[in-house]
Amino acid sequence: MEASFIHRSYTHRMIRLVLFVSMLLAAASGFGQTMSGAPGTKPGAPPTSRWPTQDGVFRIPDFRFGSQQFLPELRLHYLTLGTLHRNAAGHADNAVLLLHGTGGSATSLLNPIFSDVLFGPGQPLDITRYFIILPDDIGHGSSSKPSDGLHARFPAYDYDDMVRSQHEMLEEGLKVDHLRLILGTSMGCMESFVWGETYPSYMDALMPLACLPVEIAGRNRMMRYMAIQAVKQDPAWMGGEYTSEPIEGLRTANEMLLIMGSAPLVMQKAAPTRAAAEQYVVNYLARADAATDANDLIFYMNASRNYDPSRFLGRITVPVMWINSADDFINPPELGIAEKMVQQMPHARFVLLPLTDQTRGHGTHTQAAVWKDYLVELLNQSRR
């Protein structure tokens, strides 16, 4: 036992040293920026901090989707941080699943405004204490997606497929039979509700950020539908078999996405003059158009088409800390949906963050400093 304790202490000291050096390197190379399109990142995406991540790929043979289509092999890429711990009974007790948003990837949550606030020594998800798992969802990052070659013939995946494949990856690939926490942002927020209903005893707590647990309808679906149709109606799309991106349709879709994720106060500060506003759009579209595959966009925008966990929220009995922000254009608070839905979960709390200089509209889900204290509260509440 003494030797084991010494080994763990040494391991934790080494991890802390790596973190310290990583943060110095990040600061020296400009990774602390918060503007989109920072060097070394996907254009239009946030910058990332350098953390000692481990890459992994889990392959599922003959994966059948809810649409009854299947892939001979589904590839799921993921990153991990920290070391998995098991309790005396042999069950995982420190694994945390972090789920990214639509069009993102495992690296999305390595943004310094998220990772540097949560993962460091003494922080809520200190990687010397927790085993962090960051998957690329189906259709995203380095996981199987339409642009790999099937194009528009790729199976029409949805959030249920994403969650089921994540569960198989955890149990069969990483040998994680229990999660301390699931925290999801935007699309990941919606997936966390699906997780809670489908595998209600698999986690100790849920923290959904920036979503609603109801069918995607109203303006939200209208925007998604318009973005999808803009691409499909571009003659250059050619039913998905294009040799160069259908740029007119793709640009219209990316313009739609810019507005969906925007917040007026932030935009006004970023572009206080007409010239600055127009240049902001030009720069954004140059980055986003270059980084986006049209088929991938169609599929990940449409993955929410049958999402509707509202009927089974009562199955979610673990503590839930659900947070939206008042300036979220995609999930506007005036709908009054959250206040009704939270009552269906016996141990859930809904928090609506007021608009401040620190909120970023829908993107507040990644501004960890704004809601970090609520995460600490949830972890304390759900401690076993």
C-alpha positions as CSV (number, residue, x, y, z in Angstrom):
1,M,0.0,0.0,0.0
2,E,2.8,2.4,0.8
3,A,4.5,1.7,-2.5
4,S,1.2,2.3,-4.3
5,F,0.8,5.7,-2.5
6,I,4.3,6.8,-3.4
7,H,3.7,5.9,-7.0
8,R,0.4,7.8,-7.1
9,S,2.0,10.8,-5.5
10,Y,4.9,10.8,-8.0
11,T,2.5,10.4,-10.9
12,H,0.4,13.4,-9.6
13,R,3.6,15.5,-9.2
14,M,4.7,14.7,-12.7
15,I,1.2,15.5,-14.1
16,R,1.3,18.9,-12.3
17,L,4.8,19.6,-13.7
18,V,3.6,18.8,-17.2
19,L,0.6,21.1,-16.8
20,F,2.8,23.9,-15.6
21,V,5.2,23.6,-18.5
22,S,2.2,23.2,-20.9
23,M,0.7,26.4,-19.6
24,L,4.0,28.3,-20.0
25,L,4.3,27.0,-23.6
26,A,0.7,28.0,-24.3
27,A,1.3,31.5,-23.1
28,A,4.5,31.8,-25.0
29,S,3.0,30.7,-28.3
30,G,-0.2,32.8,-28.1
31,F,-2.7,30.0,-27.3
32,G,-4.3,32.1,-24.6
33,Q,-6.1,34.1,-27.2
34,T,-9.9,34.0,-27.2
35,M,-10.5,35.1,-30.8
36,S,-11.7,32.6,-33.4
37,G,-9.2,31.3,-35.9
38,A,-6.1,31.5,-33.7
39,P,-3.0,29.8,-35.1
40,G,-3.0,26.1,-34.9
41,T,-6.8,25.7,-34.8
42,K,-9.5,25.0,-37.3
43,P,-10.5,28.3,-38.9
44,G,-13.7,29.6,-37.3
45,A,-13.0,27.5,-34.2
46,P,-11.7,28.6,-30.8
47,P,-8.0,28.3,-29.9
48,T,-6.8,25.3,-27.9
49,S,-4.4,25.0,-24.9
50,R,-1.7,22.3,-24.9
51,W,-2.7,19.6,-22.5
52,P,-1.0,16.2,-22.1
53,T,-3.8,14.4,-24.0
54,Q,-3.8,10.8,-25.1
55,D,-5.4,9.9,-28.5
56,G,-7.5,6.8,-28.9
57,V,-9.7,5.2,-31.6
58,F,-12.4,2.7,-30.9
59,R,-13.8,0.8,-33.9
60,I,-17.3,-0.8,-33.8
61,P,-17.9,-3.4,-36.5
62,D,-21.3,-3.5,-38.3
63,F,-22.7,-0.5,-36.4
64,R,-26.5,-0.2,-37.1
65,F,-28.0,3.2,-36.9
66,G,-31.5,4.0,-35.7
67,S,-32.4,4.6,-39.4
68,Q,-31.6,0.9,-39.9
69,Q,-28.6,1.9,-42.1
70,F,-25.3,0.5,-41.1
71,L,-21.5,1.0,-41.5
72,P,-19.2,-2.0,-41.8
73,E,-17.0,-0.2,-39.3
74,L,-17.8,2.9,-37.2
75,R,-14.6,4.7,-36.1
76,L,-14.8,6.8,-32.9
77,H,-11.8,9.1,-32.1
78,Y,-11.3,10.4,-28.6
79,L,-8.9,12.2,-26.3
80,T,-8.3,11.5,-22.6
81,L,-6.6,13.3,-19.8
82,G,-5.6,12.0,-16.4
83,T,-5.7,8.4,-15.1
84,L,-8.7,6.2,-14.6
85,H,-9.3,5.2,-11.0
86,R,-11.4,2.3,-9.7
87,N,-13.0,1.8,-6.3
88,A,-12.6,-1.2,-4.0
89,A,-15.3,-3.0,-6.0
90,G,-13.4,-2.4,-9.2
91,H,-15.8,0.2,-10.7
92,A,-14.6,3.4,-12.3
93,D,-15.2,6.3,-10.0
94,N,-13.4,9.3,-11.5
95,A,-14.3,9.3,-15.2
96,V,-15.8,12.5,-16.7
97,L,-17.4,12.6,-20.1
98,L,-17.2,16.0,-21.9
99,L,-19.4,16.4,-25.0
100,H,-18.8,19.1,-27.7
101,G,-21.2,21.1,-29.8
102,T,-22.5,20.8,-33.3
103,G,-19.6,21.0,-35.8
104,G,-17.0,20.8,-33.1
105,S,-14.6,18.1,-32.0
106,A,-12.8,16.6,-29.1
107,T,-10.4,19.6,-29.1
108,S,-13.2,22.2,-28.9
109,L,-13.2,22.0,-25.1
110,L,-9.5,22.4,-24.9
111,N,-10.2,26.1,-25.5
112,P,-8.3,27.9,-22.7
113,I,-11.5,29.7,-21.5
114,F,-12.8,26.2,-20.7
115,S,-9.9,23.9,-20.1
116,D,-7.5,26.3,-18.3
117,V,-10.3,27.2,-15.9
118,L,-11.3,23.6,-15.1
119,F,-8.5,21.1,-15.6
120,G,-5.6,22.6,-13.7
121,P,-4.3,21.9,-10.2
122,G,-7.0,22.6,-7.6
123,Q,-9.7,23.3,-10.3
124,P,-13.1,21.5,-10.4
125,L,-11.9,18.9,-12.9
126,D,-8.3,18.7,-11.9
127,I,-6.8,16.0,-14.1
128,T,-4.7,14.7,-11.3
129,R,-8.0,13.6,-9.7
130,Y,-10.3,13.0,-12.7
131,F,-10.1,10.9,-15.9
132,I,-11.4,13.2,-18.6
133,I,-12.8,11.8,-21.8
134,L,-13.4,14.0,-24.9
135,P,-14.9,12.1,-27.8
136,D,-15.3,13.2,-31.4
137,D,-19.0,12.5,-32.1
138,I,-20.2,10.6,-35.1
139,G,-19.8,12.9,-38.1
140,H,-17.3,15.1,-36.4
141,G,-13.5,15.5,-36.0
142,S,-11.6,12.3,-36.8
143,S,-14.6,10.0,-36.2
144,S,-16.5,8.5,-39.2
145,K,-18.2,11.2,-41.2
146,P,-19.7,11.8,-44.7
147,S,-16.5,13.5,-46.0
148,D,-14.6,10.3,-45.5
149,G,-16.0,9.0,-48.8
150,L,-19.6,8.1,-48.5
151,H,-20.7,11.7,-48.9
152,A,-24.6,11.9,-49.0
153,R,-24.8,8.1,-48.7
154,F,-23.5,8.2,-45.2
155,P,-26.0,6.9,-42.7
156,A,-28.4,9.5,-41.4
157,Y,-27.2,9.5,-37.8
158,D,-28.9,11.2,-34.8
159,Y,-28.2,11.9,-31.1
160,D,-29.4,8.5,-30.1
161,D,-26.8,6.9,-32.3
162,M,-24.1,9.2,-30.9
163,V,-25.0,8.3,-27.3
164,R,-25.2,4.6,-28.0
165,S,-21.8,4.6,-29.7
166,Q,-20.3,6.6,-26.8
167,H,-21.6,4.1,-24.3
168,E,-20.1,1.2,-26.3
169,M,-16.8,3.1,-26.6
170,L,-16.7,3.7,-22.8
171,E,-17.6,0.1,-21.8
172,E,-15.8,-1.9,-24.4
173,G,-13.0,0.4,-25.4
174,L,-12.0,2.3,-22.3
175,K,-13.5,-0.2,-19.8
176,V,-15.3,2.6,-18.0
177,D,-18.4,1.1,-16.4
178,H,-19.5,4.3,-14.6
179,L,-19.1,8.1,-15.0
180,R,-18.7,10.6,-12.2
181,L,-20.1,13.3,-14.4
182,I,-21.4,14.1,-17.9
183,L,-21.0,17.7,-19.0
184,G,-22.3,18.7,-22.4
185,T,-22.2,21.9,-24.4
186,S,-24.9,22.8,-26.9
187,M,-25.3,19.6,-28.9
188,G,-23.5,17.9,-26.1
189,C,-26.1,19.4,-23.7
190,M,-28.8,17.7,-25.6
191,E,-26.9,14.4,-25.7
192,S,-26.6,14.6,-21.9
193,F,-30.4,14.5,-21.5
194,V,-30.4,11.5,-23.9
195,W,-27.7,9.9,-21.8
196,G,-29.7,10.5,-18.6
197,E,-32.8,8.9,-20.0
198,T,-31.1,6.0,-21.8
199,Y,-28.6,5.0,-19.1
200,P,-30.0,6.6,-15.9
201,S,-27.7,4.8,-13.5
202,Y,-24.5,5.1,-15.5
203,M,-23.5,8.5,-14.1
204,D,-23.5,10.3,-10.8
205,A,-24.5,13.7,-12.2
206,L,-25.4,15.7,-15.3
207,M,-24.5,19.2,-16.3
208,P,-26.2,20.3,-19.5
209,L,-25.1,23.7,-20.8
210,A,-27.0,25.7,-23.4
211,C,-30.0,23.7,-24.7
212,L,-33.6,22.7,-24.1
213,P,-34.9,19.1,-23.7
214,V,-37.7,19.4,-26.2
215,E,-38.2,18.8,-29.9
216,I,-36.2,21.2,-32.1
217,A,-38.9,23.3,-33.6
218,G,-39.8,27.0,-34.1
219,R,-37.0,29.4,-35.0
220,N,-34.3,26.9,-34.0
221,R,-35.4,24.3,-36.6
222,M,-36.1,27.0,-39.2
223,M,-32.5,28.1,-39.0
224,R,-31.2,24.6,-39.3
225,Y,-33.5,23.8,-42.2
226,M,-32.5,27.0,-44.0
227,A,-28.8,26.2,-43.6
228,I,-29.3,22.6,-44.9
229,Q,-31.5,23.7,-47.8
230,A,-29.1,26.4,-48.8
231,V,-26.4,23.8,-49.5
232,K,-28.8,21.3,-51.1
233,Q,-30.2,23.8,-53.5
234,D,-26.8,25.0,-54.7
235,P,-26.5,23.3,-58.2
236,A,-22.8,22.7,-57.3
237,W,-23.8,20.3,-54.5
238,M,-24.7,17.7,-57.1
239,G,-26.5,15.4,-54.7
240,G,-23.4,15.3,-52.5
241,E,-21.0,14.2,-55.2
242,Y,-19.3,17.5,-55.7
243,T,-15.6,17.7,-56.5
244,S,-15.3,21.2,-55.1
245,E,-17.3,22.7,-52.3
246,P,-20.7,24.2,-53.3
247,I,-19.5,27.6,-52.1
248,E,-22.6,29.7,-52.6
249,G,-24.8,27.3,-50.5
250,L,-22.1,26.7,-48.0
251,R,-21.5,30.4,-47.5
252,T,-25.2,31.0,-46.9
253,A,-25.2,28.2,-44.3
254,N,-22.2,29.6,-42.5
255,E,-23.8,33.0,-42.5
256,M,-26.8,31.4,-40.8
257,L,-24.5,29.8,-38.2
258,L,-22.8,33.0,-37.5
259,I,-26.1,34.7,-36.5
260,M,-27.3,31.6,-34.6
261,G,-24.3,31.7,-32.3
262,S,-24.1,35.5,-32.0
263,A,-24.8,37.8,-29.0
264,P,-25.5,41.5,-29.7
265,L,-23.4,42.9,-26.9
266,V,-20.4,40.9,-27.9
267,M,-20.8,41.7,-31.6
268,Q,-21.2,45.4,-30.9
269,K,-17.9,45.4,-29.0
270,A,-16.1,43.3,-31.6
271,A,-17.3,45.4,-34.5
272,P,-18.2,49.0,-33.3
273,T,-18.1,50.5,-36.8
274,R,-19.6,49.6,-40.2
275,A,-16.2,48.9,-41.6
276,A,-15.3,46.7,-38.7
277,A,-18.6,44.8,-38.9
278,E,-18.2,44.1,-42.6
279,Q,-14.6,43.0,-42.2
280,Y,-15.6,40.7,-39.3
281,V,-18.0,38.9,-41.7
282,V,-15.5,38.7,-44.5
283,N,-12.8,37.2,-42.1
284,Y,-15.3,34.8,-40.5
285,L,-16.6,33.5,-43.8
286,A,-13.1,33.0,-45.2
287,R,-12.2,30.9,-42.2
288,A,-15.5,29.0,-41.9
289,D,-15.9,28.3,-45.6
290,A,-12.4,26.9,-45.9
291,A,-12.9,24.6,-42.9
292,T,-16.3,23.2,-43.6
293,D,-17.4,20.3,-45.7
294,A,-20.9,20.8,-47.1
295,N,-22.0,17.1,-46.6
296,D,-20.7,17.0,-43.1
297,L,-22.6,20.3,-42.3
298,I,-25.9,18.9,-43.7
299,F,-25.6,15.7,-41.6
300,Y,-24.6,17.4,-38.3
301,M,-27.2,20.1,-38.7
302,N,-29.9,17.5,-39.3
303,A,-28.8,15.1,-36.5
304,S,-31.2,16.9,-34.2
305,R,-34.2,16.3,-36.4
306,N,-35.8,13.7,-34.1
307,Y,-34.4,14.8,-30.8
308,D,-37.1,15.1,-28.1
309,P,-36.3,13.8,-24.6
310,S,-39.4,15.7,-23.1
311,R,-41.5,12.5,-22.6
312,F,-39.0,10.6,-20.5
313,L,-37.3,13.3,-18.4
314,G,-38.7,11.6,-15.2
315,R,-36.2,8.8,-15.8
316,I,-33.4,11.1,-14.9
317,T,-33.0,10.8,-11.2
318,V,-29.4,11.8,-10.7
319,P,-28.6,15.4,-9.7
320,V,-28.8,17.8,-12.7
321,M,-27.3,21.3,-12.9
322,W,-28.8,22.7,-16.1
323,I,-27.6,26.1,-17.2
324,N,-28.6,28.5,-20.0
325,S,-27.8,32.1,-20.5
326,A,-30.3,35.0,-21.0
327,D,-28.6,36.1,-24.2
328,D,-28.7,32.8,-26.0
329,F,-30.3,33.4,-29.4
330,I,-30.8,29.6,-30.0
331,N,-32.5,28.9,-26.7
332,P,-34.2,32.2,-25.8
333,P,-35.5,32.4,-22.2
334,E,-38.8,34.0,-23.2
335,L,-40.0,30.6,-24.4
336,G,-40.4,29.6,-20.8
337,I,-39.6,26.0,-21.7
338,A,-36.9,25.3,-19.2
339,E,-38.9,26.3,-16.1
340,K,-41.5,23.7,-17.1
341,M,-39.2,20.9,-18.1
342,V,-37.0,21.1,-15.0
343,Q,-39.9,20.1,-12.8
344,Q,-40.1,16.7,-14.5
345,M,-36.7,15.7,-13.1
346,P,-36.8,15.1,-9.3
347,H,-33.2,16.3,-8.6
348,A,-32.7,18.9,-11.2
349,R,-31.9,22.6,-10.9
350,F,-32.2,25.1,-13.7
351,V,-30.1,28.3,-13.7
352,L,-30.6,31.1,-16.1
353,L,-27.5,33.2,-16.2
354,P,-28.3,36.9,-16.6
355,L,-26.7,38.9,-19.5
356,T,-23.4,40.4,-18.3
357,D,-20.1,41.5,-19.8
358,Q,-18.9,37.9,-19.1
359,T,-21.7,36.1,-21.0
360,R,-21.3,35.3,-24.7
361,G,-24.7,34.3,-25.9
362,H,-25.0,30.7,-26.9
363,G,-21.2,30.4,-26.5
364,T,-21.4,31.1,-22.7
365,H,-21.4,27.3,-22.4
366,T,-17.6,27.4,-23.0
367,Q,-17.0,30.4,-20.7
368,A,-16.3,28.2,-17.7
369,A,-15.4,31.1,-15.3
370,V,-19.1,32.2,-15.5
371,W,-20.6,28.9,-14.3
372,K,-17.6,27.2,-12.6
373,D,-19.1,27.6,-9.1
374,Y,-22.3,25.8,-10.1
375,L,-20.1,22.8,-11.3
376,V,-18.4,22.7,-7.9
377,E,-21.8,22.7,-6.2
378,L,-23.0,19.8,-8.4
379,L,-19.9,17.8,-7.7
380,N,-20.3,18.3,-4.0
381,Q,-24.0,17.5,-4.1
382,S,-23.4,14.3,-6.0
383,R,-20.4,13.0,-4.1
384,R,-20.8,9.4,-2.9
